Amino acid sequence: MDSLVKFCVGIVLFIVAYVFYREVRGKKPLRLGDNRFFIEDENRVSATNYYKTWRMVIVCIIGGITFIVYSLES
């Protein structure tokens, strides 16, 4: 039962990673010279949010792989 729970947590982390990935897919971070108030491109997001979201994608993928591997070991 414990390995099943670990496997399910791994799958949930992959789903969370996909949700975060959909948030930044196709977007670009704002550069230093960009004016936030007059920008017409909706595909630009603040650089802080952009990189934080990509970090969350990577952490969730690594966590998902870790939980699935641990579930297969036991």
C-alpha positions in Angstrom: 0.0 0.0 0.0 2.8 2.4 0.8 4.4 2.0 -2.7 1.0 2.7 -4.3 0.7 6.0 -2.3 4.2 6.9 -3.4 3.4 6.1 -7.0 0.2 8.2 -6.9 2.1 11.1 -5.4 4.6 10.9 -8.3 1.8 11.0 -10.8 0.2 14.0 -9.0 3.5 15.8 -9.1 3.7 15.2 -12.9 0.2 16.7 -13.3 1.2 19.7 -11.2 4.3 20.2 -13.3 2.2 20.1 -16.5 -0.1 22.8 -15.0 2.8 25.1 -14.3 4.2 24.4 -17.7 1.0 25.4 -19.4 1.2 28.7 -17.5 4.5 29.7 -19.1 4.3 27.9 -22.4 4.9 30.3 -25.3 5.6 33.3 -23.0 8.8 35.3 -22.6 10.2 37.2 -19.7 10.3 41.0 -19.6 13.7 42.5 -20.4 15.2 45.4 -18.5 14.3 48.0 -21.2 10.7 46.9 -21.5 8.0 49.3 -20.2 5.5 47.3 -18.3 2.6 49.7 -18.6 2.7 50.3 -22.4 3.6 46.8 -23.4 1.1 45.4 -26.0 2.5 41.9 -26.1 0.4 39.6 -23.9 3.1 36.9 -24.1 5.4 38.9 -21.8 5.4 38.2 -18.1 7.7 39.5 -15.3 11.0 37.7 -15.3 10.7 36.8 -11.6 7.4 35.0 -12.2 8.7 33.4 -15.4 11.8 31.8 -13.8 9.9 30.9 -10.6 7.4 29.0 -12.6 10.1 27.2 -14.6 11.8 26.3 -11.3 8.5 24.8 -10.0 8.2 22.7 -13.2 11.7 21.3 -12.8 11.1 20.6 -9.0 7.8 18.8 -9.7 9.3 16.7 -12.4 12.3 15.7 -10.3 10.0 15.0 -7.3 7.6 12.9 -9.5 10.5 10.8 -10.8 11.9 10.4 -7.3 8.5 9.2 -5.8 7.9 6.8 -8.7 11.4 5.3 -8.4 11.0 4.9 -4.7 7.6 3.2 -5.2 9.2 0.7 -7.6 12.0 -0.1 -5.2 9.7 -1.3 -2.4 
